[in-house]
Amino acid sequence: MEPLAPMTPRGPVPIPPQRINKTANPVGSGVNPSKPAPALPPNHHNSTTTNQTKTDPAQSLASDFGFEDSFNHALKVEEKKNHQNRMVATREPPPVPPLPPRKASYTPSNPLPPAPVPKERSVSIQAKENSFNTKPDSFRSGFDRVDRPPSWCESPTTNSMRQTMFSSQAGQREYLIKHRLGKKENEYVDIQTFRFFTGTWNVNGQSPDSTLEPWLSCDTEPPDIYALGFQELDLSTEAFFYMDSSKEQLWVEAVERSLHPKAKYKRVRIIRLVGMMLVVFVKKTHKNHIKEVAAEHVGTGIMGKMGNKGGVAVRFVFHNTSFCIVNSHLAAHVEDFERRNQDYKDICARMTFHLLEHPPLNIVKHDVVIWLGDLNYRLFMYDAADVKQLIAQNELKKLQEVDQLNIQRQTKRAFTDFMEGDINFMPTYKYDPKTDRWDSSGKCRVPAWCDRILWRGNNVKQLKYRSCMELQTSDHKPVSSLFTVGVKVINEKRHKKVFEEIVRVMDRMENDFLPSVSLSQREFAFQNVKFRQLQKERFLITNDGQVPCHFAFIPKLNDSQYCKSWLRAEPSEGFLEPSETLEIFLEVYVSKDSVTLLNSAEDSIEDILVLHLDRGKDYFITISGNYLPSCFGTSLETLCRMKKPIREIPITKLIDLGEDSYMEKEKSKVSFLMVDGASTEDKPLKIPKEVWILVNHLFTKSCDQEDLFQTPGLQEELQSIIDCLDTSIPDSIPGCNHSVAEALLIFLEAVPEPVVCYELYQRCLECAHDSRLCKQLISQLPRAHRNVFRYLMAFLKELLKHSHNNNLTASLIASLFASLLIRPPPNLVSRQTSHERQKAIDFVLGFLMAGDEE
């Protein structure tokens, strides 16, 4: 369709569009809450309208913001699409989500001063000094940062410590010797067998009400290591946003009381993300052989951050074998197996461990990986009675033929390289709590094997795979697997001999040869780079010298990082034996942290990477490309001045609009009426068309959508929505309701200046207790920010009237939107306290709980 020039705005500050053919009821008339009434924000404009009550509210909003023609057309389309309102969009295999950013892991020629270590991640550094730190890694920061500023090159452990280690020839030499020892470990290790007990249980928010011995101490011989995962430890709203959970300690104590009585155990590490908890214990006799312990978490809830779904993991080295234990809780609902696949890929891509003496390690870079949890895969059989009959007849194999996880593994869509033992126990979900009866609620869930344990690696043998029917606390049954694992144990005598031989050879060769490598390509062009859309190129690096070499990308002179924030190299460092070749990927991904500068042309897809060779020369790699601007990451003022999609506006005009928007923002502080005197052509919209399009879709199609703003969208659908808003003024938006909801949140997170401006952040917190002061503060916001805030509050209040269907609460909405609308200035982000976060939540909560007349 042709881009529409918005009509002259008229009437009051926006109200959310009401459902078609419904008349608004007056406030206080005892209206049924399921029938939306107009939520009219305070009107701070002089203009009024006498026809307000005669006009359909949705029509009024459309004309108010200059979308009347577009809206009328949309009404015709909507009737045809009503049947899609509660449908989940068709599923395509989601792309592997982009990996998280991290800083340069090695900069030998230009070391940086020591960087502070984020509190929750400091465990990785402490691991070397104290492998048995028992303080739980519980995360209370509000969100799991996906776009970790300032760049993809950020390593949460101290890079400066690694840089110091490499800054001397001795440090480089020691690291190289370790690498060569690893290559020759078969010459000095023996394989010894140890017993590993792994377990998983979704406890449904319950507290322990009986001993766990039937689950944890059911074998004659005590295991050498326990790894136990829990899900839904706490279902409260506070826990949903990473707050403390009193349930954690209760369950840890219940576990410790129930470990095998024939051995004494020491806790290795515990980590929790909302309701997911993983705890690892080792026999005290083995504790000195556990080293290099690290823990990490990944939230895969909405925006890739919310911790209601995702994974937690602990990695360690036992003797000379590396282990990674992952506990995950994947997306729910029978039909959402593609979301579960996406969660799995997201966890694999983003779960990275940072240790002082190693490059960043992902899950698969371990000798043995055990993945357990409530994976939530169901059966492709939808009649509960048929399933229960097959269970009663012990036809478990027939049911496993329609098991979603088995099918996803067979078709290589998830868990491709993992193994799972034969399942000879009944489905572990869903039971009536405190009983062994199948779910008798109105939903009558189909029984399924949601709770699973899989593994990958050599020398692993599963002895037992079972459920524990005796425990009736939850609507799930606990599952356990007992493994024997062949562990590499060092023979000290042979190790010393190999070590001495490596040193002798290195001494001789270092005197005779300098390192050298060749690169298959040195210039790369990335075409049509878009917001949140990953692009990859690759090249080969070959050691064409006579000696082993260490390479690393290093910062250029006067730079703190080896690359710009939208770029990363993987791996960013490594070792090469003579004649060895390694593939390096160059990845371009524009996140919220880099999109604004690219939109405004203050940055461009141009960079030069410096690949440094220890004791050798530097190699230069040129990056170029073109970027396609996005409305995501563009200021609200600029968007209000755009009558066309952003891709139809020349970049020079975008820069002018940005400058004009700044001036308009300054003027709006002086007079709210000044803009209203402009001509129709120049008069900006009161809210960005993109906000109206997203909210209008959600208002007309999603008020009753179950778990709205709690279920993540699909990556491909999110990209389609972003492209749609960047290139057109659409009649309808592609994707399911959850994807549109997440797109709105991503939009608000990417706005360079939050809706409540940075300069008013402190005042916002100070007046959170007083609704009158809160309203005064909103009235002082720049025009676009003020209108967007009121518009969103009116929409969210309308959503709460449908809470019986969408499962939303005022507390949950306030917690989510406060983190996006009221953000601390960048220099205060790291210092924001939980008390300040709560004040921001209270600020939003006051507007949500206010009556419609306000």
N, C-alpha and C positions, 0 to 999 in steps of 0.2 A: 504494500500500500504506500501511497505518497505520504511523506512526513507531514503531520498536521501542525499548523501554526496555532498555538493555544489562543483561545478567545480571551477577551478582557475579563479578568477576575471580578467577581462581584459577591456580595454577601459577607458573612462573618468568617472567622478563622475556621478551617475545615472541620467537618464532621465526617465520620467514617460512613461509607455507603451502606445502606440497609438492603436487606434482601428485597428483590423485586416483588411488587404487588402486595407489600405489607405496609399497613399504615402505622405510623409511630404513635405510641401511647404516651399521654402526658406523664410527667414524673409524679410519683406518689399515687398512681391510680391502681395499685395492686396488680400490675401487669405480671403475667407469667414470665419468669426469667428466661425461659427458652425462646421467647419471642423478642427479638432485639428492639430496643428503643434507641432513639438517637442519643448518642453521647456527645453533648455539645461542650467543647472546651470554652473557657472564658474568652470573651471577645474584647480585645484591646484596641480595636479599630473604631473609627468614628462612623464608618458606613454601617447601615442596617438594611434589612430587607423585610418588606411587609408581606411577601408571598411565601415566607418560609414554610408555614404549615400546609400550604397548598401544593407544594412541590415534593415529589418523591426525594427523600434524602440522598439517595445514591445519585440521582440526576443533578441535585443541587451541588453535590461535591464535584461532580464531573465538570459542570459549568464554572464552578468557583475557581477551578484551576486550569481552565482552558482545554478540557478534554471532552467537551460535549459531543462532538461528532464521533470521536473515537469510541466514547462510551455507548452511544446509541447503537453503533454497529456491534459493539461487544455484547449488548443485550441479546441481539438476534442469535449470535453465536452461542451464547451461554445455554439457551434452552436445549440446543442439540447436544451440549456437553455435560448436562447435569448428571448423567449416569456415570460420568468419570470422576465425580467429586471425591468419592471414597475409594477409588481404585488405586492400586499400586501400579506404577508405570511398568511397561514392558522392560524386561531385564536383558541387558547385554553384558558380557563379561567386563567388569570395571577395570580400568587401567590400574597398574600398580601405582599407588600414591607416591608423590615425590618424597625423597629422603629429607630428613631435617637438616637444617644448617649447622655448621660448626666452624670454629676458627682454624687458622693454619696450625696444623699439628706439629710443624717443625720449621723453625726459621734460624738455621745455624749462623748465617752470615750477618744477621741483624736482629739479635735477641731483643725481646720486649721486656718491659718491667713486669714483675709478677702481677697477675690479674687476680681479683678476688674470686673465690670459688663459691658458686651458689650453694646455699646451706644444704639443700636437699640432695645435692650431688657430691658433696665433699666426701661421701662414704668411699668413693673410688680411691681417693688418695689415702684415706685412713686405712684402707684394707691392708696395705703393705706393713704398717706398723701394728695394726690390731685387726686381725682377720675375724675376730669374734666380737665385734661391736654389737651389742644387743639392743641398741636404741632403734626402735622401728622407723623405717623410712616411710612415714605417713605424710601425705602431701596436702597442704592446707592453703595453697596459693590461689585458689579460685579457679584457675584453668591450667591445663597442661599445654605449655606453649608449643604449638606446631611450627609457627614461623619464628624461630629463635633469633632475635636480633643480636648483633647487627648483620651477620652474614651467614651463609651456609658453611663457613669455614670454622664455626665456633666449636671448640671442644670444652665440655663442662669441667673437665679436670684441668689443672693449671698447665697451660702450654709453656709457661716460663720455666717450669721445672724440667720439662722435656727439652726445652731449648738449651737450658744450662747444661744438661747432660750431653747434648750434642755440640756445645760450643767449644769443647776441647777435643783434641785428637784422641785423647784417652777414652773419652766418652763414646766417640764414634767407633773406636776400635772394639770396646767392650760390647757394644750393641751388635756389631758385625760378628763377633765371636759367638754370641748367643744365637744369632740367626743360623750360623753354620752348624752349631751344635744341634739345633732343631732338625736340620736336614739329615743329620747322621744318628738320630736317636735310636734307630734300630740296632746300632752297634753296642749300645750300653744300657738298654732297658730290658726287663723281664716282664711278662704278663702275669699278674696275680688277680684272682677273682674275689670280688666283694659283693655284698648283698645290698641292694637299694630298694627301699619301700617308698612307693609314690602313691599319693591319694588325692582325691578331689571330692568336694561336697558343696553343693548349693544349699545353704542353711536357711534361706527364705526369711532373713531378718530376725530369726529366732535366737534366743540365748541357749547355751547348753543346759540340758535338763537331765542328763544321765552320763555315766562314764562312757568314754570313747574306746575302751579296751576291745570290745568286739570288732572294731574297725582297725585299730592300730596295733593290737598285740595278739593277733589271731594265729601267728606262726610259732612253731616250737623254738626256732633259732632267732635271736634278735638281729635285725638288720644293722649294717654298718652306717647307713645314712638314711634319714627320713627326708622326704620333700613333700609337703602337704599344702594343697591349694584350697581356698574357700572362696565362694562367691555369695553375693547378697548378704554379706555380713551385717550390713546396716542399710535399711531401706528409707531412712529419714531424708527429708529435703536437705538438712544440714550436711549430712554425709555425701549427698549427691553433689554438693559443691566443694568437696574435699575437706570439709571440716572434720574435727576430731570425732572419733566413734568410741563410745564406752564399750561397745561389744568386742573390740579388738582384744583387750586384755582378758576378758572373760574366756574367749575361745583359746587364746594362747595358754592360759593356765589349765584349761580342760585338756588340751593336747599334752602338756608336760606331765600331767598326772597320769596319762594313759599310755605313755611310751612303754616299750617292752621292759618288763621288770628285771630281766636278766642282764641288763647293761646300763651304764650311766652315759648320759648324752649331754652335749654342749650345743647351745644354739649358735649357728653360723651366721645367719642373717634373717631378718624379717622385713618384708616390704608390703605396704598396703596402698591401694588406690581406691578410695570410696569403699565399695563392698568387696573388692577383690583383695585377698591376702595370700601371701606365699611365705612359708616359714621352712627353713632347712635346719636339721639337726645332724650332728655327727657323733659317733662314739668318742668319748673322751680319750680313748687310747689312740685315736687317729687324728686328734685335733692339730697336732704339729705338722701334719702332712696336707692340711688345707691352706691354700694361699691364693693371692690375687682375686679376692672376693669383690664383687661389684653387684649392684642392684639397679634396675631401671624400670620405668613404667611408660605405657603409652595409652592415652585415652582415645577411643574411637567413637565416642558419642558425637552428638551434633557439633559441627565445625571441627571435628577431629580432636576435640579437647575434653568435652565433658566425660567425666570418669565413670559414668554408669555402665559403660561397656568398654572393653579394651583388654589390656594384658599387663601383668607384672612379671618380672623375671629376675632370677638370681643366677649369676655365673661364678664359677670358681675352678681352681685347679686342684685335683686330688692326686697326690704323688706327681705324676707327669702327664696326666690325662685331663683335658679341659671339659667341663660340663656346663650346660646351660639348661636351666629348668624354667619353663614358661607356664604360667597359670593365666588362662584367659576366660572371659565371659563374652561371647559373641552375640550378635543381634538376635532378637527373639522373633516369634511368629512363624507359623508353618511355611507360609509362602515366601518368606524372605531369605531363602538360602543364598541368593546372590549377595545380599548384604553381609551374610556371614563370610562368604568368600572374600568380599572386599575388606572386612575387618581383619581377616587372617593376613591378607597381603599388606594391609596397612601396618600391622604389628611387625611383620617381617621387614618392611622397608624402613620403619622409623625406630625400631628397638636397637639402640647402639650403646655399647659399653665403652667407657673411656678409662684406660689404665695408664699409669705413668710410663711403663716400659713397653707399651704396645701401641701400634696404630689403632684407631677405632675398630671395635669388633662388633659384627652383627651376629644374629642368632646362629646362622649356619656355619660360622667360622669357629666351631667348637667340635671336639672329637665326638661327643655324645650330646644329643639334645633330647630332652623328654618334655613333651607338650601335653599338658593336662588341663581340665577345666570343664565348665558348662559350655560346651561348644554349640549347644542349642540346635543342632541338626535334627530334623524330625523324620517322619516317614512320608513317602509319596503314597499314602493310603489314608483316606480322610474319614472313614467310618470307624468310630471308636469300637462299636460292637464287633465288627469284623476282625479288628486287630486283637481285641480281648479274646475272641474265640480261638484265633491262631495261637495265642499265648497259652491258653488253657490246654490246647492240643500239643503243646511243646514244639510248635512249628516255627521256632525262632529263625532258622535259616531262611525260610520263605520271607519272613519280615525283613531280614537283613538285605534281601535283594532289592527292596524299595527304600532302604536306609539312605538318606540324603548324603551323609558324609561318605559312605562307601561309593556312591555314584560320583560325587565330586572328585574323589581321589582317582577313580577309574578313568574319568574323562579329563584328568590333569588340570582341574580348575582350582584345586586347593589341596594342601597337605600332600603334594605329589610325591615327595621323597620320604615320607614318613611311613612307618609300619604300624600295624595294630594287630594284636592277638585275636584269636577266635573269641567271640562273645557267646558265653554259655549261661549267662544270667538274664533274668527278666529285665525289661525296660525299667530305667531308674526314675522315670517321670511319667505321669504326675499322680501323686497319691493325696488322699485327704490327710492333712497333718495329724500326727499322733496315731496313725493307723497304717495298716497295710492294704487298705482299700483304694482302688483306682478313683480318680477324681469324680466326685458326684455332684460338683457344682453345676450351675446353669451352663457354663461353657463346655463342660464334659470333654476335657482335653484328651486327645488321642495319645495313648502311651507311646513313649519314644526313648531311645538311648541318647539322651542329651549329654550325659556325663561320660567323658571318654579320656583315655590315656594312650598317647602315641609316642613313638620314638624313632630316632635315626642315629646311625653310627655303627661302628664295628665292635665285635666282641660283646654284644648285648644279647642276652637270652632272657625271655620272659618265662618265669616259672609259674606265676598265677595271675589271673585277671578275673576279678570278682566284684560283686556288690555286697553290701552289708545290710540285710533286710531287718536285722534286730533294731537298728536305730530308726526311730519314728519321729524325730524332732521336726523334720522339714517335709515339704511336699516332694523332695528329691531323696533318693537313697545314696549314701556315700559309695564310692567306687575306689578300689585299690589295685595296684599292680606290683608284684614282687619281681625284681630283676636280679640276675647275676651279671656283673659287668667286668670284663677283663680290663684291668687298669695297668698302665705302664709304670713300673716301679724301677727307679734308677739303681743300677749296680755301680757303686761308687768307684770301685777299682777300675772297671772298664771305662767309666765316664772320665776319670782322670787321664787315662791313656789317650782317648779320643781328643780331649781338650788340649793336651800337650802337642799332639800332632797338628791340630789346627793352628795353634800359635806358631809352630815352627814354619809351616807352609806360608802363613801370612807374612811372617818376618821376611822370608826370602823373596816373596813376590812383590811386597810393597817397596822393596828396594829397587826392583827391576822394572816395574810397570806402573803406569798411571791409569785410572779408570777411564772408560770411554763408552758412550752409548750412541745409538742411531734412532731417529724418530721417523715413522712412516709418513707423517704429515705435520706441518707446522702452521698452516693457515686454515681457519674454520669460519664458515658463514652460517648464521642461524637466521632463517627467513620467517617473517611474519610471527614474531614472538608475541604471545598473548598472556594476559594475567592468569595465573594459576594453571598454565598449560606447559607441561614438561617437554623439553626438546633435548635430544641426546646426539652427540657425535662421538666417534672413537678414533684412537690411533694406537699404534704399537710402539713400544719402546724395547729395544734389544741391546743387551750388553755385548758389544762387539770388541771389548777389550780382553785382557788376559787375567784380570783379577775381579773378584766379587765387588759390587759397588752398591752404595746406598744413594737413592735419589729422593728429592722432596721439592715441592713447589714452595717458593719463599716470597715474602713481600718485596715489592720494589722499594727503592729508596724513598723514605718519608711516608711510606704506607704502613699501616698496622696489620693488614691482612694480605694474603697472597692473591686475592681476587676480589672483584666487586660482589656485592651482596646477592646478586641474581645468578651468580656463576659458582660452580664447584667442579673440582676434579676428583675422580674416584677410581683408584686410590690416590690420595694426595702425597703419599710417600711409599717407599718400599725398598726391597733388596732384590738384586739380580745376580745370579751366578753367571760366569762366562758363557756366552751363547744363549742364555735364557731370554725369552721374550714374554712381555706382559702387556695385557690390553688395558688401556686407560680410557675411561669415559669422561667426556666433558658434558656437563648438564646445565642447562639454562632453565631457571624457574623463577618467575616474577611473583613474589609474595607481597603481602600488604606492606612489608617494610621497604620495598623497593619500587612499588607501583607508582607512587605519587611523583617522584622525581622523573620517572620515565614518561608519565603522562604529560608533564609540563615541559619536557625536552631539556630539563636541567641535567639529565643523564641520558646515555644512549647505550645501545648494545655494542660497545667497543671496549676492549681490554687487551692487555698483554700479560701473559703468564710467564714467570721465570722458573724454569726447571733447573734446580741446582744439583750438581754431582759432588759428593764429598771428595776432596782432593782433586777434583776435576773442574771443568768449566761449566758455565751456565748456558742453557738453551732457551730460546725465546719463541713463544707460541702466540700467534695473533688471533684474536676473537673479534668478529664483526657481525653485523646483522641489522635488521630493522624491527622496530617495535610498533604494534598496533595499539593506539590509546584505548583506555577503558573508562567507562563511567565509574567503575569501582576504583577507589583511590583518588577520585576527583572531589574537590570541595563542594559542599552543599550550595554555596553562593554561585559558583561557576555553573553547576548543573541547572540551577534555577534560570540562568540566562541562556541556556541552550534550547532552542526550539526544534533542533534536529538531533538525531542520534550522533554520538560523539565521533563515530568513524566518518561521518559525512562533513565534519568540520575540519578545515585545514589546520595544520599544527600552529601556523602563525596566528590564526584567529583564536585558537585555544589559549595561547599565551596571553593575547590581549584580553580574553574573557577572564582569565585568572587575575590579571592586574585590575580590571574593572571590578571584579568581585571583591577584591581587597578594599578598594575605595568605597564600594557600596556597603561593605561590612562596617567600615569606620563611620560612614554617614549614619548608618542605622542606629548607632549608639546615641546619636544626637537627636534624631527625629524619626519616629516610626512612620510618619506620613510623607516624607520627602519622596520616596519612590512612587507613591501613588499618584504624584503629579506628572509622571513620565507619560510619554505617548504610548499608545497601544502596542506599537511595534517594538519599543524598547522596554516595555514593562515586563519585569521578570515574573516567572511563575512563583506562587507562594511556597510550593514544595517541589522538589525535583520530580519530574515525570516518572523516573525510575522507581522512586519510593511509592508513588501512587499506584503504578502498575503492579508491583509486588504485593502491596497491602490489599489492593482491590481484589486480586486473585485469591488471597488468603481469606478475605472477608466473605466473598461470595461463594467460595468452594470448600473452605477448610475449617469453619468454626466448630464443626462436630467431628473433625478428624481425630481419631484416637492417638494419644501420645504426640500431639503436635508440639513442635519445638523440643521434643525429647528424643526423637528418632532421626538419625542422620539421613541426608539425601544420598543419591548415587553420584559418583564423580562425573560420569559422562553426562548425566542430566544437568548437573551444576554448570558444567562447561557450556552446554547448549543454552542455558538460561543467560549466562554472562554474555555469550555471543549475540543472543537475541536482543538484549537490552543495549548492547553496543552498536548494533547495526540497524535497528528498526524501532518503530513505536508499535509494538505488536497488539493484535486483537486478543490473543491468548498466549499464555506462556507454556512452553514445553515442560514435561516432567511431572512427577507426582507432587502431592501437597508437601511432603517432607522435604523434597528438594527445593521447592519454592521458599519454604520457611527458612531453610538453611541459607539460601541465597540472600534473603533479607538480612540475616545476622552477619553474613560475610560482608555485605555492603556497609553495614553500620560499623563493623570493625575496621574496615579499610579507609573510612573517611579520615583524611589527614587531621582535621580538627574535629574532635568529637561533638556530638549534638550539644552537650553542656560544655562550653568552651573551656580550654585549659585555664584561662585567666580567672574563671569563676569556680574552679574546682574546690579550692579551700573554703570559699563562702558557701558553696553547696553543702559541704560536710557540716559546717557550723550551723546552718539553718535547718538541718534535716528533721529536727524535733518540732518545728513550728510550721504548720501548713501555710499560714499566711505569709511567712517569710519565703517559703519555697515558691509560692505563686509569684511573689514579687521578683524573685531571682529569675524565674523563667521569662517574665515580662521584659527583663533587661537583656535577654539574649538577642543577638542579631536576628533579623527578620526570618531568614530561612531556617535557622536553628530553632527559633521559638515555635514556628509553625510545625516543623517536623516533630518536635517533642510533643506538642499537644495532639497532633494527629495520631502519633503512635500510642499515646496514653488512651485516647478514645477507642482505638482499635483493640488494644489489649483488655480494656474494661469490658468490651463486647465479648471477647473470647472467654472471659471468666464467667459470663452468663451461661456458657455451654460446658462448664467444667465437668458436669455429670457424664458427658460424652468424650471430651478431649483429655480428661484426666489432668488438667492444669490447675495449679493453685496460685494464689496471689504471691505467696512467698517464692515459689519456683520462678515465676515470670519476673519478679522483681530482682531476684538474684542473677538471672541470666541477662536481662536488659541493662541492669545497672552497670555491669562490667563492660558494656559496649557504649552506653550513652554518657557515662560519667567516668572518664578515664583520667588517671593522674598525669600531669605533664611528664614527658619522657624522662626528665632528670629525677623524677620522684618515683618512677615505677618500681624500682628495686627496693625502695624504702616504704612502700605502702603496707600498712599493718592490717591485721584482720579487723581491728576496731574501725578503721577508716573504710574498709570494704563494707562493713555492716552499716555504717552511716549512709553510704551511697545507696545501699539496698533500701534502707528506711526512707530515703528521699523519694525513690520511685514508688515504694509501697504506699506512701501517703497519697499519691495521685491515683493509684489503682483502687484504693479503698474509699476515695471521696465519692460523694453522690453525683449522679449525672448532671444535676443542676449546677455543679461547680465546673 
